[in-house]
Amino acid sequence: MDLEKFIHETLIGIKKGLRSANEELVEDGKTLGVNASATFVIDRDKSDNIEFDVAVTASEEVGKEGGASIKVISFGAGANVNKTEMQQSISRIRFKIRSSETTG
């Protein structure tokens, strides 16, 4: 998965996951945000609400046009390895995302 897609899907997933968990916990007859408060929220008073620490690869296949690409890597048991000539470097990227939404 490329880094952009990983960040996008992670942030959307967190928001939707919090929303659906909060909606499931609302008492019958009440509406989240109207007469029921959220049980789970991201603390917007902190500047480091969501922290990413990902391992990424920058690789380039020999003989392939288009240059290098950056991908998020995952490690799993039993993964198949294709035999291709490629140059690869693995790096870690750490960064924090702060929500710009206000409480209220």
SVG drawing of the C-alpha trace seen along z (x, -y; Angstrom):
<svg xmlns="http://www.w3.org/2000/svg" viewBox="-37 -25 57 44">
<polyline fill="none" stroke="black" stroke-width="0.4" points="0.0,0.0 1.4,-3.4 2.0,-5.9 -0.7,-8.4 -3.4,-5.7 -2.3,-4.3 -2.5,-7.7 -5.9,-8.4 -7.4,-5.1 -6.1,-5.2 -7.4,-8.7 -10.8,-8.0 -11.0,-4.6 -10.2,-6.2 -12.9,-8.9 -15.5,-6.4 -14.6,-3.9 -15.0,-6.4 -18.3,-7.5 -19.7,-4.0 -18.5,-3.0 -20.1,-6.1 -23.4,-5.5 -23.6,-1.9 -23.3,-3.0 -26.0,-5.6 -29.1,-4.7 -32.3,-3.9 -34.3,-6.9 -31.4,-9.3 -29.3,-10.8 -25.6,-11.2 -24.7,-14.9 -28.3,-16.0 -29.2,-14.5 -26.3,-12.0 -22.6,-12.7 -19.8,-10.7 -18.2,-8.1 -14.9,-8.0 -13.3,-11.2 -9.8,-12.3 -8.4,-14.8 -8.2,-18.0 -6.4,-19.8 -3.2,-18.0 -1.2,-18.8 -0.2,-15.1 -3.6,-13.5 -2.7,-10.8 0.9,-9.6 2.2,-7.6 5.3,-5.5 5.6,-3.6 8.2,-1.7 8.4,-2.6 10.4,-1.2 11.8,-3.1 12.4,-0.6 13.3,-0.7 13.1,2.4 16.0,2.7 14.8,2.1 11.4,0.7 10.6,-2.8 9.0,-5.3 11.6,-5.6 11.2,-4.9 8.0,-4.5 7.4,-4.8 5.3,-2.0 4.2,-1.2 5.5,2.2 4.0,4.9 5.7,8.0 3.9,11.3 4.7,14.9 4.7,17.0 4.9,14.1 5.8,15.0 9.0,13.4 9.3,12.8 12.8,13.0 13.4,9.7 16.3,7.5 15.6,4.4 17.3,1.8 15.5,1.2 15.9,-0.9 13.8,-0.8 13.2,-3.9 11.0,-4.8 8.9,-7.9 7.4,-9.4 4.9,-12.2 1.9,-13.5 -1.5,-14.6 -3.6,-17.1 -7.3,-17.5 -8.4,-21.0 -11.9,-20.4 -13.1,-22.3 -15.1,-20.9 -18.5,-22.1"/>
</svg>
